[in-house]
Amino acid sequence: MAAQQFPLPEVQRLSGSVIRLLAGNPGKRVRAQCNNGSETTIWHCIISDCDFANQVSLFLLQYTLQGTNTYLVGRGAQRLLIDTGEGRPSWSAVLRELLAAEKATVKHALLTHWHRDHVGGVADLLKMCPEAQVYKHDGQEDQLTIEDGQIFQVQGATLRAIHTPGHTADHVSFLLEDENALFTGDNVLGHGTAFFEDLVLYLSTLEKMRNLGAGRGYPGHGAVIEDCEAKITEYIDHRRQREEEVFRVLKFGGLDNGKVRAATAAQGKPRPLSPADLVAVIYPDLAEELRLSASRGVLQMLLKLEGEGKVIRDGESEKWMVKGGKAAL
């Protein structure tokens, strides 16, 4: 089921110190990256309840909802900018108009992570604000490195950087201390659930983010999160539910406490299950073209369960079973 979406204004003041600019890139699409570096769009999709891992280079999933959120933060002549969109001319034109109206310039551009829909507008930003300093967790070339706990300050806003890996290894969130509000990047979205590269790391990061006790959340995509702590708890519970479902299918052969689905029941002796087998049971209505990506998310759950000693991998088939006994589908 797709997450409910509603239009967001292209530019909206969210508080006395925060203005959101949409990057002009709404949509949900998957791009395949070939060995020669070229890319092609292979399908358009609506996703909110599936688990995806973005660690395999074959696919780059772009799930932008109403578009990437970028934020102008502060009140004075110098502002902080969080993320830059993917480089759409419409975004840079709107930013130029907004800065003129605010009689302001960008002092620091802070990038939450490496995905193109967050960093693609850097060149356009530097054309209009050549003195701006660009920061990223592992800054490269002309970027400066963001240190965990680093403070960025302008009139009306003090931001504290927090390394929050999970969606990507370089992901950073920012706590707006003046409002006790958290810029969550792509770890926590305004709608639906987020994609992650490493489930164990992601869950640890979600706990870390929840413990900040932030009120509002300003996500990388989607609407403002009015109760950030509650939303993060919802994310943690969702991940645990999915993990429990994976384990139940391995242990019982289905989600109905051992009553194996007739359509997928193994004939003869029980057999171990692949991530694709698990996807077929847990997400029976998922479109065929999305199953490979969903399998990567399930694999992350299996790796976590393996690390906890709950499941093992069959060395020959690369399929999985509950430790101490095979699972039946």
N, C-alpha and C positions, 0 to 999 in steps of 0.2 A: 504494500500500500504506500503510495507516495505521500511524503510529508506535505501538509497543507501549506501553501505559499500564498502570499498576498503582495501586491506591489509596494515597493519602498520608494520614497522620494529620492531623486538623484542627489540632492543635497539636503541634509536635515541637521539642525542643531539639536543635540541630544541632552546637553546640559550647558551650564555657563562656560565650561572649558572644553567641550567635545563637540565637534562637527563631523558628521559622517558624509563621505563622498562615495557613491557607488562607482565602480571601475568601468561600467558600461559593457560588461561581459556576462550577461545572464545565461544560464543554461546548464545542462548536464550532458557531457559527452565523453567518450572514451577515445583516446588516440593510441594507435599502435606505432611503436618506434622500431624501425628496421635496423639491421646491423650496420647499414651505411649511414645511419643517423637521420634519415628522412622520416617524416611522420605522416600519417594519414588518419582521418577520422573513420572509425569502423562502425560505430553505432551511437545513437543518441538514446539516453535512458533516464528514467526517474527512479531514484534509489533513496530509501530512508531506513530500511529495516534489515539490510544485509551487511555482512562483515567483509571488508576488503583489506588486503595488505598491498601497500604501494611499493614493496621492496623489489619486485621483479620488473626488470627494465623493459620487458616486452610491451607492457601496457602503462599508460599514464592516464589515470582517471581524473577528469576535471569535473568537479561537482560544485558549481558556483552559485546555485540557488538564484537569487535575484541579481547576483553579481558579487565580485569581491568587494568587501568593505575596506575602505581606507579612511583614516581618521586624522583630522587636524586638531591638535590638542594645545591648549593654552589660551591666554587672553590678551597678551601684549603684541608688540611689533615682531617678536620672534616666536615661532611656534615649533612644535614637534609634529612630525608626520609619521604615522604608523602604516606601513605598507604602501605600495605604489601601483597596484593593479598590474595588468599584463601589457600595458603600453598602448592602449587605445587612444587615438587623438582626442576623442570626446572627453576622456578623463582629464588629460592635461589642459584642455581648453577650459573646463569647468574649474579646475584647481587655480588656473591663472586668474579667472574672474573672481573666485572666492578670495584669493590673497589680496587682490586689488580692493575688494569691498571691505576686507578686514584691515587694510593698510598694514599688512604683515608679510613676512617672508618665512621660509623654513630654515631653522637652525640645524636640526638633526632629523634625518630620515631613519627610522628604526624598522628593520625588516624582521618579521616574525619567523620566516623560514625560506627555503630556497625555491619553492615552487614558482613557476613563471607567472602565475596569475597574482603573485604578491610582489615580485621583483622586477617585472617587465617594464615598469614606467620610470625606472631610475634615471635613464638617459634623458628623458623628457623633463624630469624634475630638475636635473642639473643645468639644463639649458635655461630655465627660468629662474632658478635659484643657485647660481654657480658656487656660492659660498657654503652651501649646505654640506654637512658631513653625513655620510651614509654608514650606518652601523648594521652588522649582522653577527650572529653568534660566532661563526668561524670566518670572519671577514677576509676577503681575498681581493687581490689587485688594489683598487682604489677604495675598498671598504675598510672601515675600522672594526675591530672585534668587540662584541658585547661581552662583558664579563658578568657572571652570575652575581646578582646583587647590585650591579652598577646603577647609579642614580643619574637621571636626565631631568634637568630642571629648566623651566622657563616661567615667565610671569603667569601665575594662576594654575600651574601644574607641576607636580613632582611625580615622575615615573620611576619605579624600581623594576629593573629587569630580573626575570626569573627564568632560568633554564628549565624548560618543560618538554623534554624529548618524549616521543611516542608517535605522534603523527609523522614526524620526521626526527632524525637524530639531532638536527640543529635548531629545533623549535624553541622559541622564546615567547613568554607571555610578559605582560607589563601591568603592574599594579599602580593605578592612579591613586596615590595616597591621599590626596585632597578629598576624594569622593569615596574611598574604599571600594573602588570599582576595578574590575579586572579585564584587560584586553586579552581574550582567550585564544586569539589566533584561530587555527583550524583544529585544535584539540577538542574544543567544545563549540558547537554551532548553534545558531538561533533556531534551526529546524532540523529534525532527523538526527542521525548519529554520524560520527566522524570516522575517517579511515585511519589506520595505524600501520606502522612498519614493524613494531615490536610490541606484542600484547603485554608481556610482563612489565616492560618499561612504561608502557602507556598507563596501565593500572596504577603503578607506583606514582606516576606523575599526576594522575587524576586525584589520588589521595593528597598529594602535596598541594595541588591547587585548591582542593576543598578545605584544607586546613588553614588556608589564608583567610577564610571567613569573609570573603568579599560579598558585597551586596549585589550591585549590578554587574552584569557581564556584557562586554562589547565584543562580539564574535567576529571572526574573519569572514563569515558568510551568514546571512539571515538577520532577523530582527534582534533588537536588544533583549537580553536575558534579564528579566526583572529580579529574579532570585537566583543568583549564580550558584550559591552553595547547594540549593535544592536541585538545580539542573545537573550539577556534577554528580550528586548522589544518584540521580536518575540514570546517568551514563554508567556509573559503576554497577548499579543493580542490573542494567541491561546486559552488560558484559558478563556478569556472573550467571545470569539466566541463560545466555547463549552457551556458555561453557558447560553448565549443568546439562543442557540439552544434548550437547555433543557426547558427554560422558554417558548419559542415559541410553542413547542410541547404541553406543559401543557395548554397553553392559546388557541391555535388554533387547536390542534389535529394533527399537522404535521408541516413540515418545509417549506410548500408552502403557508404560509399566510392564513391558514384556509381551503384549499382544502385537505380534509382528504383523505389519501391513501385508496383506495377501499379495499385493501387486509386486512387492519387492522381496518376498520371503526367499531365503536361500533354499535351494533344493539339495537334500542330502545333509552332509555334515556342516556345522557352522564354519564361517570363514572370516578372516580379518577384513576390515573396511578401509577404503581409501577416502581422502577428503571429498572426492566427487560422490562416493556412495553416501556419505553423511549429508552432503548438501541436498541430495535427492530426497532424503527423509525430512530434514529440518526445514527446507525451503521448497516444498513440493510444487508450488506455483511459480517459481522463479523462471523468468525467460531463459531459454537455452543459451543465448549469447552472453548471459551474465554469469553462468555457472562456473566458468573457469576462474573468474575473479573472486567469486564467493568462496571457491575452494581454497584460495590463498588465505582468506581470513580464517577459515576452519583450520587450516594447517597451523596458523599461529596459536590457536587454542590447543591443538594437539601437542605442539612443542611445549607449551606451558604445562599441560598435564603430564607430559613425559618428564619434565624437570622436577615435578612434584612426586614422581614415582607411581603415578596412578595408571598410566598406559605405557605400552611398549610398541615398538615398530618391528614389523616382520622384515628381517634383513633381505630376503629374496624379493618379496613383492612390494616393499616399501608401503605396505598397508599397516593398519593399526588395530590394536586389541587392548582390552582391559588387562592390566598386569595380573598374571595368574590364570588366565583363561581367555579363550578366543571369543570374539563377539559374533553374533549372528545378525544378518540383515533381514 
